[in-house]
């Protein structure tokens, strides 16, 4: 009799565990509104030399950081182990204002593919949590132009820096998400920091227009003193930007459609 009771309790326990697991698996899609900042990496050397040379002509100098904003979409699974495939689009800019009111603008547009893996917890009508380490690839397009007092924007040859530059890099990104679920939906907060530490010298910004200067020089003073031969810049700025990304997200559990 005791054996039958123990067997019955065991079967009930297994049934409850299976039911709990089935209810507490998240497998679905996410949408995030993103904001944060990016730190200039080797671009800081250009910023410092640019600000130093043009100090007397500048009303507002170039900053070493830029605020960014954008969106992210992806698919993810959370059931003790957490994994996702995410795409992010971020935009921002660095700018300096001259005494005459014109501006030098560096406009950033970053596209990111990121695959974080870690651990997490999901409770339907309860808490949502995940923590992981992501690895990804990022493409950045940096367009720099002159904006005149009347609002005219020029990327013409009258200013040697004008142009559109592009680079790719690999990165690591530790991240944490916390949220609250209601029904099949989750509202979440994302904190992620991107370290562009996986590149090995092949991440120089290069000018999309091959007819113009090949890259943005790290040392602007040296660049002006020793103009490059045939437009080839010896010490171009690299894509080693680091930055914090904060996201407010909405998730939907697609697995709920199969219950």
Secondary structure, 3 states (H helix, E strand, C coil): CHHHHHHHHHHHHHHHHHHHHHHCCEEEEEEEEEEEEEECCCHHHHHHHHHHHCHHHEEECCCCEEEEEEEEEEEEEECCEEEEEEEEEEEEEEEEEECCCCEEEEEEEEEEEEEEEEEEEECCCCEEEEEEEEEEEEEEEEEEEEECCCCCEECCCCCCCCEEEEEEEEEEEEEEEEEEEECCEEEEEEEEEEECCCCCCCCECEECCCCCCCCCECCHHHHHHCCCHHHCCCCECECCCEEEEEEEEEEEEHHHHHC
